[in-house]
């Protein structure tokens, strides 16, 4: 964040960059918000047939994003990662809160950040309804609220033996972009531009999550790595999985890299924010129609198996139809861990 001396105070900051835009959004878009920013609490109106999904994510400078990250893109991503969690459970957005720690109240940075934040908030009809600001190292914490018809939430614990395993879009581009920005891999300007949006401005798959209600048995969003995240479904469902490595969907840009990089980034790169879900094989035609209706590729990458041992396992099948040994598979099963 560039230094810029300013005498702007906390409440002026909230009014100028957040409250006014929130009120404008609520005025123009009827929503489930009864009372937004300005009181001790916000008030949400809920239907008696609906349940509330709640998710919270924190983005810390130097840990989740570069200190000089584009603030407009950062505003988009900060909310996108929360909306992706709502999508994974089949929820529609109701609103969100923002808690923001700032080294200094830089008006130019705040203007760009709030523009990105409200761009995605308006895109997905998810109004800002409260939060907090304080001085400190740059830290962005968002809590998002969603609505789901009672008993229709898609949980991680519902995978059944014989389910197909699916993933939306493509995976691995965000990790490829990160590698290029870290100068681990050299990409042309055109190729970097084609994958950077995946890292900086992911698309939460809200329409897909809603369409999968009553169809998917389990789901989650891919944030820390596809196969590492899949293990959360397996653990909570008490199942194993078989994954066909060559079926994991990759972009044309990623496919220009070596086979080793392709597989590693797609299987364990993280920051993709696509949905991984399981569904009975009888639902394949329905899923194909959802894919066509949403103009979103949905790719079957494997299947759910009964658990053979005391802990769930992922059996990875290579291009020759052979299962990878534990050492080979270990590189592809790693996922991001904040404390590792």
C-alpha positions in Angstrom: 0.0 0.0 0.0 1.5 3.3 -1.0 1.9 5.9 1.7 -0.4 8.9 1.4 -0.9 11.3 4.3 -4.5 11.7 5.2 -6.5 13.1 8.1 -9.5 10.9 7.3 -11.0 9.3 10.4 -12.6 5.9 11.0 -16.2 7.0 10.6 -15.5 9.2 7.7 -13.7 6.3 6.1 -16.7 4.0 6.6 -19.2 6.6 5.3 -17.1 7.6 2.2 -16.0 4.2 0.9 -18.5 1.7 2.3 -21.7 2.9 3.9 -22.9 5.1 1.0 -22.4 2.4 -1.6 -24.0 -0.2 0.6 -27.1 2.0 1.1 -27.3 2.7 -2.6 -27.1 -1.0 -3.4 -29.9 -1.8 -0.9 -32.1 1.1 -2.2 -31.8 -0.2 -5.8 -32.1 -4.0 -5.0 -34.8 -5.3 -2.7 -33.1 -8.0 -0.6 -33.3 -10.0 2.6 -31.7 -7.1 4.6 -34.1 -5.4 7.0 -31.4 -3.1 8.5 -27.9 -2.6 7.2 -24.9 -0.5 8.3 -25.4 2.1 11.0 -26.7 0.3 14.1 -25.2 -2.2 16.6 -26.3 -5.1 14.5 -27.7 -5.7 11.0 -31.0 -7.4 10.6 -31.7 -10.1 8.0 -35.2 -11.2 7.0 -35.5 -14.9 6.6 -38.2 -17.3 5.3 -39.6 -19.9 7.7 -38.7 -22.5 5.2 -35.1 -21.4 4.9 -31.8 -22.0 6.8 -28.9 -19.6 7.0 -25.4 -20.6 5.8 -22.5 -18.6 7.4 -18.9 -18.5 6.3 -15.9 -16.4 7.2 -12.5 -16.0 5.5 -9.5 -13.8 6.4 -6.9 -12.5 3.9 -3.6 -11.4 5.4 -1.1 -9.3 3.5 2.1 -11.3 2.7 0.3 -14.6 3.4 -2.7 -14.6 1.0 -1.7 -11.8 -1.3 1.3 -9.7 -2.2 1.7 -6.5 -0.2 1.5 -4.5 -3.4 -1.5 -6.3 -4.8 -3.9 -4.4 -7.0 -6.5 -3.2 -4.4 -9.4 -3.4 -6.9 -8.7 -7.0 -7.6 -8.2 -7.6 -3.9 -11.6 -6.2 -3.1 -13.2 -8.6 -5.6 -11.3 -11.6 -4.4 -11.9 -10.9 -0.7 -15.7 -11.4 -1.2 -15.3 -14.0 -4.0 -13.7 -16.6 -1.7 -16.6 -16.3 0.7 -19.2 -16.5 -2.0 -17.5 -19.7 -3.2 -18.1 -21.3 0.2 -21.8 -20.4 -0.1 -21.9 -21.9 -3.6 -20.5 -25.1 -2.3 -23.5 -25.6 -0.1 -26.0 -24.5 -2.6 -26.8 -21.2 -0.8 -27.9 -17.9 -2.4 -26.1 -14.8 -1.0 -28.0 -12.6 1.6 -25.3 -10.2 2.7 -21.8 -9.9 4.2 -19.8 -8.0 6.8 -16.3 -6.6 6.4 -13.6 -6.2 9.1 -10.6 -4.3 7.8 -7.3 -3.5 9.5 -5.3 -0.8 7.7 -1.7 0.4 8.2 -3.0 3.9 7.2 -6.3 5.2 5.7 -5.0 5.7 2.1 -8.0 7.2 0.1 -6.7 6.1 -3.3 -6.2 2.5 -2.0 -9.6 2.5 -0.3 -11.4 3.9 -3.4 -10.0 1.1 -5.6 -10.6 -1.6 -3.0 -14.2 -0.6 -2.4 -14.8 -0.4 -6.2 -13.7 -4.0 -6.6 -15.6 -5.1 -3.5 -18.9 -3.6 -4.6 -18.4 -4.7 -8.2 -18.7 -8.3 -7.1 -21.3 -7.5 -4.4 -23.5 -6.0 -7.1 -22.9 -8.8 -9.5 -24.1 -11.4 -7.1 -26.7 -9.3 -5.1 -24.8 -9.6 -1.8 -24.9 -6.3 0.1 -22.5 -5.1 2.7 -24.4 -5.0 6.0 -21.8 -4.2 8.7 -18.3 -4.7 10.0 -15.4 -2.9 11.6 -12.2 -1.0 10.8 -9.1 -0.6 12.9 -5.4 0.4 12.5 -2.9 -2.5 12.0 -1.2 -4.7 9.5 -3.3 -5.0 6.4 -5.9 -7.7 7.1 -9.3 -8.3 5.4 -11.9 -10.5 7.1 -15.3 -11.1 5.5 -18.3 -13.0 6.9 -20.9 -13.9 4.3 -24.5 -15.1 4.9 -26.6 -17.2 2.6 -30.0 -18.7 2.4 -30.8 -22.4 1.7 -34.2 -24.2 1.7 -34.4 -26.3 4.8 -32.6 -29.6 4.5 -31.3 -28.8 1.0 -27.7 -27.8 2.0 -25.1 -29.8 0.1 -22.7 -31.2 2.8 -19.3 -32.7 2.7 -20.5 -35.8 4.5 -23.0 -37.1 1.9 -20.7 -38.9 -0.6 -22.0 -42.4 -1.4 -20.2 -45.4 -2.8 -20.5 -45.4 -6.6 -20.9 -41.6 -6.8 -19.2 -39.9 -9.7 -16.7 -37.2 -8.7 -17.0 -33.9 -10.7 -15.1 -30.6 -10.9 -16.3 -27.4 -12.5 -14.2 -25.3 -15.0 -10.5 -25.9 -15.0 -8.0 -26.1 -12.1 -4.3 -25.2 -11.8 -4.3 -21.7 -13.5 -4.1 -19.8 -10.2 -1.0 -21.8 -9.2 0.5 -21.3 -12.6 0.0 -17.5 -12.3 1.6 -17.5 -8.9 4.6 -19.4 -10.2 5.0 -16.9 -13.0 4.7 -13.9 -10.6 7.3 -15.6 -8.3 9.6 -16.1 -11.3 9.5 -19.9 -10.9 8.2 -20.3 -14.4 8.5 -18.0 -17.4 5.2 -17.2 -19.2 4.6 -14.9 -22.1 2.6 -11.7 -21.4 -0.3 -13.2 -23.2 -0.2 -16.5 -21.3 0.2 -14.8 -18.0 -2.8 -12.6 -18.8 -4.9 -15.7 -19.6 -4.3 -17.2 -16.2 -4.0 -14.2 -13.9 -7.7 -13.6 -13.6 -8.0 -17.1 -12.0 -5.7 -16.0 -9.3 -6.9 -12.4 -8.7 -10.6 -12.4 -9.7 -12.0 -15.9 -9.3 -15.7 -16.6 -10.2 -17.8 -18.0 -7.4 -20.0 -20.8 -8.9 -23.2 -19.7 -7.1 -25.5 -20.7 -10.0 -24.0 -24.1 -10.1 -24.3 -24.7 -6.4 -28.0 -23.8 -6.5 -28.6 -26.0 -9.5 -26.9 -28.9 -7.7 -29.4 -28.9 -4.8 -31.0 -32.3 -4.7 -28.6 -33.7 -7.3 -25.1 -33.6 -5.7 -24.6 -35.8 -2.6 -21.6 -33.8 -1.4 -19.6 -30.8 -2.5 -16.9 -28.3 -1.5 -15.1 -25.4 -3.1 -11.4 -26.0 -4.2 -9.4 -23.5 -2.3 -6.3 -25.4 -1.0 -5.8 -27.9 -3.8 -8.2 -30.2 -5.6 -7.2 -33.6 -4.2 -6.3 -32.3 -0.8 -9.7 -30.7 -0.5 -11.4 -33.9 -1.9 -10.0 -35.7 1.2 -12.2 -33.5 3.4 -15.2 -35.1 1.6 -13.8 -38.5 2.0 -13.0 -38.1 5.7 -16.4 -36.7 6.5 -18.2 -39.4 4.4 -16.0 -42.3 5.4 -15.1 -43.2 1.8 -12.2 -43.7 -0.6 -11.9 -42.3 -4.1 -10.4 -43.3 -7.4 -9.2 -40.4 -9.6 -8.1 -40.5 -13.2 -5.2 -38.0 -13.5 -5.6 -37.3 -17.2 -9.3 -36.4 -16.7 -8.6 -33.5 -14.3 -9.6 -30.4 -16.5 -6.8 -28.0 -17.4 -6.6 -24.9 -19.4 -4.8 -24.7 -22.8 -2.2 -22.4 -21.1 -1.5 -25.0 -18.4 -1.3 -27.8 -20.9 1.7 -26.0 -22.5 3.7 -26.8 -19.4 5.5 -30.2 -18.7 3.3 -33.1 -17.7 4.7 -33.0 -14.2 3.8 -29.3 -13.7 0.4 -29.8 -15.3 -0.5 -32.6 -12.9 1.0 -31.0 -9.8 -0.7 -27.6 -10.3 -4.0 -29.0 -11.3 -4.1 -31.6 -8.5 -2.7 -29.6 -5.6 -2.2 -26.0 -6.7 -5.1 -24.4 -4.9 -6.8 -21.0 -5.1 -9.1 -22.3 -7.9 -12.5 -21.7 -6.3 -14.1 -24.2 -8.5 -16.6 -26.7 -7.1 -15.8 -30.4 -6.6 -18.9 -32.5 -6.0 -20.1 -36.0 -6.0 -23.4 -37.3 -7.5 -25.0 -40.7 -8.4 -24.1 -41.9 -11.9 -27.8 -41.8 -12.7 -27.6 -38.0 -12.6 -25.1 -37.7 -15.5 -27.7 -36.5 -18.0 -29.0 -33.9 -15.5 -25.5 -32.7 -14.8 -24.7 -32.4 -18.6 -27.8 -30.2 -18.9 -26.7 -28.0 -16.0 -23.4 -27.7 -17.7 -25.0 -26.6 -21.0 -27.5 -24.3 -19.3 -24.7 -22.5 -17.4 -22.2 -22.7 -20.2 -19.8 -24.1 -17.7 -17.7 -27.3 -18.2 -18.3 -30.0 -15.6 -15.9 -32.8 -15.8 -16.1 -36.3 -14.3 -12.7 -37.1 -12.8 -13.3 -40.3 -10.8 -15.6 -42.1 -8.5 -16.3 -42.8 -4.8 -15.3 -46.2 -3.4 -15.9 -47.9 -0.1 -13.1 -47.2 2.5 -10.6 -50.1 2.6 -8.6 -49.1 5.7 -9.0 -47.0 8.8 -8.4 -43.7 7.0 -9.8 -42.5 3.6 -7.5 -42.9 0.6 -7.3 -41.4 -2.9 -6.2 -43.9 -5.6 -4.7 -42.0 -8.4 -4.7 -43.6 -11.9 -2.1 -42.4 -14.4 -2.4 -42.1 -18.2 -1.4 -45.7 -18.6 -4.2 -47.0 -16.3 -1.7 -47.8 -13.5 -2.1 -46.6 -9.9 0.6 -44.2 -8.7 2.7 -45.4 -5.8 2.6 -43.6 -2.5 5.6 -41.5 -3.2 4.3 -40.4 -6.6 0.8 -39.7 -5.2 2.1 -37.9 -2.2 3.3 -34.9 -4.4 -0.2 -34.6 -5.8 -2.1 -34.9 -2.5 -0.5 -32.0 -0.8 -2.7 -29.0 -0.1 -2.1 -25.6 1.4 -1.8 -25.4 5.2 -1.6 -22.1 6.9 0.6 -23.5 9.7 2.7 -26.0 7.7 
